[in-house]
Amino acid sequence: MSGAIFLSAGVPDPKRGPEYAATADTVAIGAAVSALVHVTLGRRLLVWGGQPAITPMIWVVAQDVGVDYGRWVRLYQSRHFKDEFPEDNERFQNVTFTDDVDSDRDKSLLAMRERMFSDHDFDAAVFIGGMGGIIQEYELFRRLQPNATVLPVVSTGGATLEVAARAGVLPADLADDLDYVALFHRHLRVSVREERFKSPDDQPVDVDERFWHPAPKP
């Protein structure tokens, strides 16, 4: 499906990634993820790699929106981590599982990410917080989806700061605008006037036909 949005996000673990945890703003990470789901759900396909700390956040927001979230989100997981799958996976019923490659963590993650970035045509990738995996996803995404927009939300800290450094010159508001809903509406080019549709099949191809219009005055 074209027009998808990729989410690369995580909450840094102080033990496994102290250098990332030192700069991460966990409140901002949660707020940014929630805002992204609020802006995109029912309007754009959202794809992510099933980070255990992020999936529950998406589930909470999804419950409040009257769309078939199972049709609007795609969750990818490698069977290498089958013993660590969060219970939330079962709620989405739209998980794409990729193979455990040689019982090797890095090879398995690479295979999952290559599948994830090859299954869809992306309009943009959003990077929020995270640790080293965020940087790996950025590099692979740029190679496989060179025409997509890259949005590192600098104010969330973590590995996203490194992504921002590699991405080059970025709009200043990615660092200083904490109104994440407005930020994503602006940079993802999703109008506040766009209706939410129950499933992608119900959404008109022509963007102008997706807008809500006020009822005519009597």
C-alpha positions as CSV (number, residue, x, y, z in Angstrom):
1,M,0.0,0.0,0.0
2,S,1.3,3.5,-0.9
3,G,1.3,6.4,1.5
4,A,2.3,4.5,4.6
5,I,4.0,6.0,7.6
6,F,6.8,4.1,9.4
7,L,7.3,4.6,13.1
8,S,10.6,3.9,14.7
9,A,10.4,4.5,18.4
10,G,11.5,3.2,21.8
11,V,12.1,4.1,25.4
12,P,15.8,3.7,26.2
13,D,16.8,1.3,28.9
14,P,19.3,2.9,31.3
15,K,21.1,-0.4,31.7
16,R,21.4,-1.4,28.0
17,G,21.7,2.0,26.6
18,P,22.7,4.6,29.3
19,E,24.0,7.0,26.6
20,Y,20.6,7.1,25.0
21,A,18.7,7.1,28.3
22,A,20.7,10.1,29.4
23,T,19.2,12.4,26.8
24,A,15.7,10.7,26.4
25,D,12.5,12.4,27.6
26,T,10.2,9.6,28.3
27,V,7.2,11.9,28.7
28,A,7.9,13.4,25.3
29,I,8.3,10.0,23.8
30,G,4.9,8.9,25.0
31,A,3.3,12.1,23.9
32,A,4.8,12.0,20.5
33,V,3.8,8.4,19.8
34,S,0.3,9.1,21.0
35,A,0.1,12.2,18.8
36,L,1.3,10.3,15.7
37,V,-1.3,7.6,16.2
38,H,-4.0,10.3,16.7
39,V,-3.0,12.1,13.5
40,T,-2.6,9.0,11.3
41,L,-5.1,6.4,12.4
42,G,-7.9,6.0,10.0
43,R,-6.1,8.3,7.5
44,R,-2.7,6.7,6.8
45,L,-1.4,3.1,7.2
46,L,1.0,3.0,10.2
47,V,3.8,0.4,10.2
48,W,6.2,-0.4,13.0
49,G,8.5,-3.1,14.3
50,G,6.6,-4.0,17.5
51,Q,8.8,-2.5,20.1
52,P,7.3,-3.8,23.4
53,A,7.2,-0.4,25.1
54,I,5.5,1.2,22.1
55,T,2.8,-1.3,21.1
56,P,0.7,-0.7,24.3
57,M,0.8,3.1,23.7
58,I,-0.6,2.5,20.2
59,W,-3.3,0.2,21.5
60,V,-4.5,2.8,24.1
61,V,-5.0,5.5,21.5
62,A,-6.5,3.0,19.0
63,Q,-9.3,2.1,21.4
64,D,-10.5,5.8,21.4
65,V,-10.8,6.1,17.6
66,G,-13.8,4.5,15.8
67,V,-11.9,2.7,13.0
68,D,-10.8,-0.8,12.3
69,Y,-7.3,-0.4,13.6
70,G,-6.4,-3.9,12.5
71,R,-6.7,-2.6,9.0
72,W,-4.8,0.6,9.5
73,V,-1.7,-0.7,11.3
74,R,0.9,-3.3,10.4
75,L,3.1,-4.8,13.1
76,Y,6.2,-6.7,12.2
77,Q,7.9,-9.2,14.5
78,S,10.8,-11.6,14.1
79,R,10.3,-15.1,15.5
80,H,13.7,-14.8,17.0
81,F,12.0,-12.9,19.8
82,K,9.0,-15.2,20.1
83,D,9.5,-15.6,23.9
84,E,9.3,-11.8,24.3
85,F,6.2,-11.0,22.2
86,P,3.9,-8.6,24.2
87,E,0.4,-9.7,24.8
88,D,-0.8,-6.6,22.9
89,N,0.2,-8.3,19.6
90,E,-2.9,-10.5,19.9
91,R,-5.1,-7.5,20.0
92,F,-4.0,-6.2,16.7
93,Q,-4.4,-9.5,14.8
94,N,-2.4,-8.1,11.9
95,V,1.2,-9.1,12.8
96,T,3.6,-10.2,10.1
97,F,6.0,-12.7,11.5
98,T,9.5,-13.1,9.9
99,D,11.8,-16.0,10.2
100,D,14.5,-16.5,12.9
101,V,17.7,-16.4,10.8
102,D,20.3,-18.8,12.1
103,S,19.2,-18.1,15.7
104,D,21.1,-14.8,15.2
105,R,19.6,-11.6,16.6
106,D,21.2,-9.2,14.1
107,K,20.5,-11.3,11.1
108,S,16.9,-11.8,12.2
109,L,16.3,-8.1,12.8
110,L,17.8,-7.3,9.4
111,A,15.5,-9.8,7.7
112,M,12.5,-8.4,9.5
113,R,13.3,-4.8,8.6
114,E,14.1,-5.6,4.9
115,R,10.7,-7.2,4.7
116,M,9.0,-4.3,6.5
117,F,10.5,-1.7,4.2
118,S,9.9,-3.7,1.0
119,D,6.2,-4.5,1.7
120,H,5.1,-0.9,1.5
121,D,5.7,2.4,-0.3
122,F,6.3,4.9,2.5
123,D,5.6,8.6,2.4
124,A,7.6,9.2,5.6
125,A,9.4,7.7,8.6
126,V,9.1,9.2,12.1
127,F,11.8,8.6,14.6
128,I,11.1,9.0,18.3
129,G,13.5,8.4,21.2
130,G,15.0,4.9,21.0
131,M,18.4,3.2,21.2
132,G,20.8,1.8,18.6
133,G,18.1,0.0,16.7
134,I,16.6,3.3,15.7
135,I,19.8,4.3,13.9
136,Q,20.0,0.9,12.1
137,E,16.4,1.4,11.0
138,Y,17.1,4.9,9.7
139,E,20.1,3.7,7.6
140,L,18.2,0.9,6.1
141,F,15.0,2.9,5.5
142,R,17.0,5.6,3.7
143,R,18.5,3.0,1.4
144,L,15.3,1.2,0.6
145,Q,12.9,4.1,0.6
146,P,15.1,7.0,-0.7
147,N,12.2,9.2,-1.7
148,A,10.4,9.2,1.7
149,T,10.5,12.0,4.2
150,V,12.5,11.5,7.3
151,L,11.2,13.1,10.5
152,P,13.4,12.7,13.6
153,V,11.5,14.2,16.5
154,V,14.6,15.8,18.1
155,S,12.8,16.9,21.3
156,T,12.3,13.3,22.4
157,G,16.1,12.7,22.7
158,G,17.6,9.2,22.7
159,A,19.1,7.7,19.5
160,T,16.9,10.1,17.5
161,L,19.5,12.8,18.2
162,E,22.0,10.7,16.2
163,V,19.4,10.1,13.5
164,A,19.0,13.9,13.3
165,A,22.7,14.4,13.0
166,R,22.9,12.0,10.1
167,A,19.9,13.4,8.4
168,G,21.5,16.8,7.9
169,V,19.6,20.1,8.0
170,L,16.2,19.8,9.5
171,P,13.3,22.1,10.3
172,A,13.8,23.8,13.7
173,D,10.3,22.8,14.9
174,L,11.4,19.2,15.2
175,A,13.5,20.2,18.1
176,D,11.4,22.9,19.8
177,D,7.7,22.4,19.0
178,L,6.1,20.2,21.7
179,D,2.7,20.4,20.1
180,Y,3.2,17.0,18.5
181,V,-0.3,16.8,17.0
182,A,0.2,20.0,15.1
183,L,3.8,19.0,14.2
184,F,2.7,15.8,12.6
185,H,-0.3,17.3,10.8
186,R,2.2,19.8,9.3
187,H,5.1,17.6,8.3
188,L,3.1,14.5,7.3
189,R,0.8,16.7,5.2
190,V,-2.4,15.2,6.9
191,S,-5.0,17.9,6.9
192,V,-7.1,18.3,10.1
193,R,-10.1,18.3,7.7
194,E,-9.4,14.7,6.6
195,E,-12.1,12.3,7.7
196,R,-11.1,9.0,9.4
197,F,-12.3,6.0,7.5
198,K,-13.2,2.7,9.0
199,S,-10.8,0.8,6.7
200,P,-8.4,1.7,3.9
201,D,-11.0,0.2,1.4
202,D,-13.4,3.0,2.4
203,Q,-10.9,5.8,1.9
204,P,-11.1,7.7,-1.5
205,V,-8.0,7.7,-3.5
206,D,-8.4,11.4,-4.2
207,V,-7.3,13.3,-1.1
208,D,-9.7,16.1,-1.7
209,E,-12.6,13.7,-1.5
210,R,-11.5,12.7,2.0
211,F,-12.2,16.1,3.5
212,W,-15.2,16.8,5.7
213,H,-17.5,19.7,4.8
214,P,-19.7,21.7,7.1
215,A,-23.4,21.1,6.6
216,P,-25.1,23.8,4.6
217,K,-27.0,26.4,6.5
218,P,-30.8,26.0,6.4
